[in-house]
Amino acid sequence: MKKLAKWLGVIVLLLALAAGGVYYVAFFPSSAITDGQDVAPGARTIKDGFVSVFMLDAGGGKVVLIDAGNDKKGAAIRAELTRRKLDDSTVAAIFLTHGHGDHTAAAKTFPNATIYALAAEVPRIGTDVAKVTTVSDGEKTTVGELTVETFAVPGHTVGSAVFLAKGVLFFGDSAGGGKSGKMLPAVGLFSSDSAQNVSSLKALSTRLEPRQGEVKTLAFAHTGPLEGYGFLSEFARSH
């Protein structure tokens, strides 16, 4: 019995080391998330373990979330609400960049929030939320005083979206900020189609080139942000 327990312990340790190795290889090139960083006036980073949620002011004491984090209780999100002297009822909407569990976990715990996602991603989101209101590529959604524009960028998942609000492009996992100061594609290990991901990002750059003055910051779920549209343009030129 002791020998079996010993071997089980070894197996658990090896699995933990393997998981750590995978995480290191996937995210070592990425810049760090800074909790509480404002990526624009009225748009704050909330660090939820290894992923970011972004809280945007929508006016009238209401806020909008980009993604809903990894913690099913939403503790980090609620800590920021408390800091603002707000409560769960003030979360008016949640825009999901995609349906992976580290982005949807707390969504169903905000009863007044309308959950938005691209239709192609709804099957992946599944029961993580009770109901999803679908948005389309190019659609602009108004929540209070805030306008959120949706762009379809399939590749990381079939229904991955990038959202533009307050001069910030919110990429979710479709891209990242590297320690080298360059924009990185989605991590291939966790993506459904890496080639499509790169193609989608290049298409997004072409699409937004005439509007590049509107884009002040690129914000990502697992890394720090990059300042300026130029990083997306450079990515498109180099891939």
C-alpha positions in Angstrom: 0.0 0.0 0.0 2.8 2.4 0.9 4.5 1.6 -2.4 1.3 2.3 -4.3 0.9 5.6 -2.5 4.5 6.5 -3.3 4.1 5.8 -7.0 0.8 7.8 -7.1 2.7 10.7 -5.6 5.4 10.4 -8.2 2.8 10.4 -11.0 1.0 13.4 -9.6 4.3 15.3 -9.3 5.3 14.4 -12.9 1.9 15.6 -14.1 2.3 18.8 -12.2 5.8 19.4 -13.7 4.5 18.6 -17.2 1.6 21.1 -16.8 4.1 23.7 -15.5 6.3 23.1 -18.5 3.5 23.5 -20.9 2.5 26.8 -19.3 6.1 28.0 -19.3 6.6 27.2 -23.0 3.3 28.8 -24.0 3.5 32.0 -22.0 7.2 32.7 -21.3 7.6 35.0 -24.3 4.7 37.1 -23.1 4.7 40.4 -21.0 3.2 40.3 -17.6 -0.4 41.4 -16.6 -0.6 44.3 -14.2 -3.6 44.3 -12.0 -5.4 47.6 -11.8 -3.8 49.0 -15.0 -5.9 51.4 -16.9 -5.6 50.6 -20.6 -7.7 53.7 -21.3 -9.7 56.2 -19.3 -12.6 54.2 -17.9 -11.1 50.8 -18.9 -9.3 48.9 -16.1 -7.5 45.6 -16.1 -8.6 43.1 -13.4 -6.1 40.3 -13.0 -7.9 37.0 -12.3 -5.0 34.6 -11.7 -3.4 34.0 -15.1 -6.0 35.9 -17.1 -7.3 39.4 -17.4 -10.9 40.7 -17.3 -11.5 44.3 -18.4 -14.0 46.6 -16.7 -15.3 49.5 -18.7 -17.4 52.4 -17.4 -20.7 52.6 -19.2 -22.1 55.7 -17.4 -24.9 56.0 -14.9 -23.1 53.8 -12.4 -23.1 50.8 -14.8 -20.1 48.8 -16.1 -19.4 46.4 -18.9 -17.0 43.5 -18.7 -14.8 42.1 -21.5 -14.7 38.4 -20.5 -15.6 37.0 -17.1 -12.5 35.4 -15.8 -11.3 32.1 -14.5 -12.8 32.2 -11.0 -16.4 30.9 -10.9 -17.1 33.2 -7.9 -15.7 36.2 -9.7 -13.8 37.4 -6.5 -11.4 39.7 -8.3 -14.3 41.3 -10.4 -16.3 41.8 -7.2 -13.3 43.3 -5.4 -13.1 45.9 -8.1 -16.9 46.5 -7.9 -16.6 47.0 -4.1 -13.7 49.4 -4.7 -16.0 51.5 -6.9 -18.9 51.2 -4.4 -20.9 49.2 -6.9 -22.5 45.8 -6.7 -23.3 42.8 -9.0 -26.4 44.5 -10.3 -24.3 47.3 -11.9 -22.7 44.9 -14.4 -24.9 45.6 -17.4 -23.2 43.5 -20.0 -20.4 41.0 -20.6 -18.7 40.6 -24.0 -17.1 37.2 -24.4 -14.1 37.1 -26.7 -14.5 33.3 -26.8 -15.9 30.4 -24.9 -12.9 28.9 -23.1 -13.6 28.4 -19.4 -11.0 30.9 -18.2 -13.0 33.6 -19.9 -16.5 32.6 -19.0 -16.4 31.3 -15.5 -18.2 34.1 -13.6 -20.5 35.2 -16.4 -23.6 33.4 -15.0 -23.2 35.0 -11.5 -24.1 38.5 -12.8 -27.9 38.3 -13.2 -28.5 41.7 -14.7 -25.8 41.3 -17.4 -26.6 40.7 -21.0 -24.0 38.2 -22.3 -22.8 38.9 -25.9 -20.8 36.7 -28.2 -20.5 35.7 -31.8 -23.0 33.1 -32.9 -20.3 30.6 -33.9 -19.0 30.5 -30.4 -22.3 29.8 -28.6 -21.9 26.0 -28.7 -18.5 26.3 -27.0 -19.9 28.6 -24.3 -22.6 26.0 -23.7 -24.0 26.0 -20.1 -21.4 28.5 -18.8 -24.1 31.1 -19.2 -27.9 30.8 -19.2 -28.4 32.8 -22.4 -26.2 34.4 -25.0 -27.2 37.4 -27.1 -25.4 37.0 -30.4 -23.6 39.8 -32.1 -22.3 39.9 -35.7 -19.1 40.9 -37.3 -19.0 44.7 -37.7 -21.9 45.2 -35.3 -21.9 48.1 -32.9 -23.6 47.5 -29.5 -24.6 50.4 -27.2 -24.7 49.8 -23.5 -25.5 53.0 -21.6 -23.0 55.6 -22.8 -20.6 52.9 -24.1 -20.3 51.6 -27.7 -18.7 48.2 -28.3 -17.8 47.2 -31.9 -17.4 43.5 -32.7 -14.9 41.9 -35.2 -14.8 38.2 -36.0 -11.3 36.8 -35.8 -11.7 33.0 -36.1 -8.6 30.9 -35.5 -8.0 30.6 -31.8 -11.5 29.3 -31.7 -14.1 29.2 -34.5 -16.0 32.1 -33.0 -13.3 34.2 -31.5 -14.0 38.0 -31.4 -12.1 41.2 -30.9 -13.9 44.1 -29.4 -13.2 47.8 -29.9 -14.3 50.2 -27.2 -12.9 53.4 -25.7 -10.1 53.3 -28.2 -8.9 49.9 -27.1 -8.9 46.7 -29.1 -9.6 43.8 -26.8 -8.2 40.6 -28.3 -8.9 38.0 -25.7 -6.6 35.1 -26.6 -6.4 35.8 -30.3 -3.1 37.7 -29.8 -0.7 38.7 -27.1 1.9 41.2 -26.1 5.5 39.9 -26.1 8.4 40.8 -23.8 10.2 41.9 -27.0 7.6 44.6 -27.5 5.9 42.9 -30.4 2.4 41.6 -30.9 2.2 37.8 -30.9 -0.3 35.4 -32.5 -2.6 33.2 -30.4 -0.7 30.4 -28.6 -0.9 27.5 -31.0 -1.1 24.8 -28.3 -4.5 26.1 -27.2 -5.8 27.2 -30.7 -8.0 25.4 -33.1 -6.4 26.7 -36.3 -3.1 28.8 -35.9 -2.9 29.6 -39.6 -6.4 30.9 -39.6 -5.6 33.0 -36.5 -2.8 34.7 -38.3 -4.9 35.2 -41.4 -7.7 36.8 -39.3 -5.3 39.2 -37.5 -3.9 40.3 -40.9 -7.4 40.8 -42.2 -8.3 42.8 -39.1 -5.2 45.1 -39.7 -6.2 45.7 -43.3 -9.8 46.5 -42.2 -8.8 48.9 -39.5 -5.9 50.6 -41.4 -8.1 53.5 -42.5 -9.3 53.9 -38.9 -6.0 53.4 -37.1 -6.3 56.8 -35.4 -9.2 55.3 -33.4 -7.0 52.6 -31.9 -4.9 53.8 -29.0 -4.2 50.5 -27.2 -4.1 46.8 -27.9 -5.2 44.8 -24.8 -4.8 41.0 -24.3 -6.1 38.4 -22.0 -2.9 36.7 -20.9 -0.3 39.5 -21.3 0.2 43.2 -20.7 -1.1 45.7 -23.3 0.7 47.4 -26.2 0.3 51.1 -26.9 -0.7 52.1 -30.4 -2.2 50.6 -33.5 1.3 50.2 -35.1 1.9 46.9 -33.4 -1.0 45.3 -35.2 0.1 46.8 -38.5 3.7 45.5 -37.9 2.4 42.1 -37.1 0.5 42.0 -40.4 3.6 43.1 -42.4 5.8 40.5 -40.8 3.5 37.4 -41.1 
